[in-house]
Amino acid sequence: EYLKDRPRSGRPMKATEENKELVIGKVERDRYGREKTCADLAGELSEAGIEISASAVYRMLVSSGFRKTKPTRKPGLTKSMKADRLAWCIAHRDWTLEDWKSVIWSDETAVILLHRRGGYRIWRRSDERFLRSCIRERWKGAMEFMFWGSFSYDKKGPCHCWVPETKKEKADAVLILEELNRELELEKKEEWELATGMRRVGLRNLPGKKPEWKWNEKNGKLVRKEGKGGIDWWRYQQKILIPKLLPFAQACEEERPGTVVQEDKAPAHNHHAQQRVFDLAGVQRLLWCGNSPDLNAIEAAWPYLKRETTKKGAPQSKSEAIRRWEAAWLAMPQAKIQAWIERIPYHVKKIIELEGGNEYLEGRGE
């Protein structure tokens, strides 16, 4: 004899393997599928003639290893950006940790008061964090003020909270630039005449208008462009480079010869006038590939500082936020800074493996 189950009452289960595969297929199809709610998925199945509840869809996904979580945030990269990242990493693949210890890392971050990040979630398994459909790109957004900082492996550098330029500062800048341009024009004209003369050697008998010297931005004139505020090359030079970053770099050079300063390719940093200031100070620069927060050790400081400055509640005013950020910067342990710098060799290795991509977990690796 044998035993068998008696017929049971109730609705038959909808969580069949076939239905489960349909649900998983819709979720894994693309980035939009990852964002769908259980109700959305149940509605789509209903349109296909499969009556199933949102709770049943939820149980299917959970039993298959999915959970609803925040999407991974990574900067958007074009093919050109990936190529630049790959070339830069290949050029620095043989740098040791000792080499990276000689770099001064610097950058800015936006501080947004009373800001709450978006709360939507996506479906993914525990090992799918860096699938392209599970990543959401970060792009530049609004801010309350900018915070700048710098550090090296051996010591923490200065910081700066940007505030709007005053009318007096703008007026003073006009007078200073007029004087600088008077001194600079003769030097640049001589350089132009020499370069133009070399180009025209052997071309004297050819027709064409003889080049004429014009004192403009193209030929080296220092110009501030009118805009809606922000940080231009002049403010960066006067508030950061000359009083803060370059003296810090010179002090680091005394303790660790061969020190170089890393900066990104922001227009304020990349302006032709900045190289002259570096040369006068005797400080070397590290040419950076750009669009690569994972290749800048100071980027890891920003989420740390944002947690430290908001753990007792978000600042209610700009002045309060500035006080908190300056205090948190001073209190930031050097051991954390060293750990962030020690991650760079691993990041270089992963970017080469991904041919310039950024679909990996940042850290020091295994």
N, C-alpha and C positions, 0 to 999 in steps of 0.2 A: 504494500500500500504506500501511498505517497500523499503529501499535503500540498494544497495549492491555495493561493489567495482567493478570497471571495470577491465578487464584483464590488467595486467601490462606487459610491455616489460622488457627485460633484463634477465640476468642469475639468476636462482633461488639461494637463499642463501645456502651456504655450512655449515653454523654454526648451524646445527641441533643438537638436544639434544644427539642423538646417536653419532655423530661425536665429540661433546664436551666431552662425556664420554670416547671415545677412546683416545683423546688427554690427558685428565687428568690422565687416567690410565697409559699412557706411562711415564708421568712426575713423578707420585707417585710410580712407580714400584721399583726404587732403587736409589742409589746415582748418578748413571750415567744418569738416566732419568732426574734428577734435573738439570743437566748441559747442556742438549741439547738445541740447538737454535731452534727458530721457523722454520727456514729453514730445520733443521734436522727432526723435527716432521712432517712437510709438506711432505718431501721426503718419510718418512716411510709410511704415509697414501697413497701417490701416488702409492707406490709399492703394496699396498693392494687394489688398484683400486679406491681410493677416491681422486679425483682431488681437491686440496684445496691450497690456497696460504699461504705464511708465515705470511702475515698481518692478514689473517683470523684466523690463529692459535693464533696469538698474542691477537686478540680481544677476542677469546674464553677464554684464560687463564686470562686475566685482568678482564673480566666480572665474572669469577668464584672466584675472590679474590686473584689470584696469582700476584706476582711481581718478577722481576729479581733482586736479591740482592746478596751481599757477603755471602758465607757460614759461619756458626758459627764455630769458631776455638776452639777446645778443645784437650787436650793431649790424645793420644791413651792409652787405658787401657786394659791389659790382665785380665783374670779371677783371676790370683794371685794378681795383683795390686788392683783389686776391693775388694778382700777379705781382703787385708791389710788395705785398706782405711776404710772399714766397721768396722773392729776390732778396729782400732784406734779411730774412731768416737764414737763407743759404749763405749770405755774406758773413753772418755772425754765428754760424753753427759751431765753430771751433772755439768760441769764447768760453773761458772757464768761469767759475763763480768768482775767482779773484778779479777777473776782468770786469764783471758786472758790479763788483764792489767799488769800482772807480767811477761809477756813473752817479751823477746827481739827477734825481728824478723830479720833475716838476709838472704841474698842470693846474687847471681850474675846474671847479664843479659848480653847478647851479644850486642855490639854496632856495627852496620854495616854502613860504610860510603856510601853515594850516593846510598842507597838501596831502591828499589821500589818493594813493594809487588805485587804479582800476581793480575791481574785485572779481572779474570773470575767471572761470576755470576751464581747463581742457581735460579730455580723457587721454590717459596714457598709462602704459605699464611702467614698472619701476626701472626697466632698462631702456626706455624710449625717450629719455630726457633730451637727448641731442639729435633726435630725428628732425629733419627740416620742418615737417608739419607741426612739430611740438615747440618750435622756436618762434618768438615774436621779436621782430627787429625793434631796436631803440632808435629814435630820431630826435633831433634837437627840439627843445620845447621852451615854454615860458619859464621865467625865474623871478625871484625877488631881488637877489644880489648874487654876485660871484665870489667864491672863496678860492684863493690861490695858496698853494703850499709847495714846499720842496724838502727833500731829504736825501741822504746818502746812507750807505750801509753802516757807517761809523757814527753819524750824528744826524739829528733833526735840524732842518733849516728853518728859515723864517716863514711866516704866513702873512696873508693880506686879505682883508675883506674890502671889496670894491664898493665905493659909494659914488653917487653922481658927481660929475665934474662941476665945480662952481663957476660963476661968471668971471670971477677974478682969475681963476686958473686958466680959463680960456683966453682971456685978454693977455695975461702974462705969456702964454704960449705963443701968441702971435708975434710979440716983440722979440722973444728969444729966437724963434725960427727965422725972423727977418735978419737978425744978426748972424746966425749960423749960415744962412744962405749967402750972405755977402762974403763970408770967409770961404765958403765952399765953392762958389762959382768959378773963381780963378783956377783952382785946382782941377775942377771937372772940365773946364774949357781946355786946359792944357792936355788933359787925357784924351779929350775928344779930337783935338787937332792932330795929335800923334796917331791915334787910331785911324782917323780919316785919311791922313797923309799916306799911311802904310797901305790902305786899301786902294788908293788912287795911283800908286806907283805903276808906271807903264800905261796909264789910261788917259794921259793928258791930251792926246790928239783925238780922243773919241768925243763925239757930240754929247751934250747933256749939261744940265744946270749944275754949277758948282755948289756943293753942299754949304749951307749956312748954319752957323751956330745959333742955337736957340736954348735959352735957359729955362728948361721945363722939367717936369717930373721924370720923363723918359731919360733925360741926361743927368739925373741925380739930384734935382732940386727937391728939398724936403717940403712936402705938402700934406696938410691935414684935410681930408675930405669931409664935406658937410654930411651929416647923417642924423639918425634918430638917437644919438647917444651911443652907449656901449664903450668898449675898450678898443681903442685904436693903437697904432704903433707908438705914438708919442706918449700916451698915458702909460702903456706897458713899460716903455723905456725909462720914464721918469719915476714911476712908482714902484716898479719891480726890479728891472735889470740893474740900474745904476746903484740904488740904495740898498738892495736886498740880495738878489740872486748872485751877482758877480762878486761882491765881498765874501759871501758864503763859499762860492767856488774857489776863490783865492785862498781862503782859510783851509779848505779841504785839500787843495793842491800841496800845501805845506806839509800836511800829515800823510797824504797819499799821492805821491807824484803820478802824473798821468790822468788826473781827474778830468772828466768830460761832462758837459751839461746836456741833458736830453730835453728837447722841446718838441712839441708837435708843429704841424705846418699851418697853424692858424695865421691869418694875415698879419695880426699884430706881432707875432713872433718872427714871421718870415720876411718882414719888410727889409729892404736893402740897407737901411740905416742901422739895423741892429748888429750886423756883422762888424761894422766899424767900431761899435762900442765893445764887442767881444775882443776884437784885435787889440784895442787900446788897453784893455784889462789883462791881456795875455791869457785868456781862457779859451779852451777848445770846446767845440760843439759836437754832439753826436747826431748825425743825420738820421732822422727817424722816418719810417715809412708812412705814418699817418693811418687814421681809421682803425687803430689797433690798441684799444685799452688793455687788451690782454698782454701787450708787450710794453706796458708802462706800469711799473711796480706801484706807483702812487695811486692808481685807479682803485686798488683794493682798500685804500684808506677811506674813500668816500662813503661806502656803505657802513663802515665801522663808525665813522664820525657822525653820520646821520642817525645811527642807533643811539650813540652816546648823547647826542644833543636833544633827542626827543623821548628818552626813556622816562622822563618825569612829565611828559606831555609836550606837545608842540609849542615852540615859542610863539607868543602872541604879538610880538612886534619885531621890527628889524633890529632895533638896538639890543633887545634881549637875545635875538638869534646870534648877532655878532659876538656878544659876550660869551655865549655858550660855545660857539665854534672856536674862538680863540682859546678858551680854557680847555676844551677837549683836545685841541691840537697840542698844547703844552703838556697835557697829561698822557698823551698817547705813548705807550711803551716802545722803546727802541727795539725790543725783542720781536714785536709784531712787524716792525718795519723790515727787520732782517729776514723774517720768514717770508714776507711778500717778495723781497728781492731774490731770495733763493728759489722762487718758483719760475723765474724767467728762463733758465736753460731748458726746463721741461716744456714750457710753452713754445719755445723756438722749435723743439723737436716735434711736437704735435702739429704745429702749423705746417711744417715741411711735409709730414705724413699726409695731411689733408690738402696739400697743394694750395695753401693760402687760406683755407677755410677756418671757421671758428667753432665747429660743432664738436666741442670737447669740454670736459669738466676741468676748469682751471684749478691749479694747485701744484704740489710738488711731485705728483705721480706716486707710483708704488714705492 
